Amino acid sequence: MKRNAPTILNTAFNGIGADLEYDPSNTVMFWDSRSHSLEDQARGPILSQEEMRGENYAEDEIFDVIATRLSEIPEYVTMFDAAFGDETIDETRILQALGAFTLHPSPFTLHPSQCSKPGTVSTT
């Protein structure tokens, strides 16, 4: 691996200032501040040959491969439809879903059924 990364615990609070306002420019994900959103952070390991992509796919095709694989699993199609309003599975939505999922490993973890769409939480 090229570098060590800080924990994702409490990433739900990244970018929230003392005034409790959210500022994406303060949402740094790494020691070198190279990523400013959970979606952007999720992209790196997927594109990395050493971490997830491997040697069989090029960077410019891996998200199409992932989208095709997810589209072949009915449960994922149903979940993407519920989260986004239609069955489209593409790079943007994959990264949004991963970003939303990343919010959960915190002391205030929610059950997945409480999340209706990326960035929203249902309290019922």
Secondary structure, DSSP 4 states (H G I P E B T S, - for coil): --------TTGGGTTB-TTS-B-GGG---STT----SHHHHHHHHHH-IIIII-SSS-TTTHHHHHHHHHHTSHHHHHHHHHHHSS----HHHHHHHHHHHHT-SSTT---GGG--STT-----
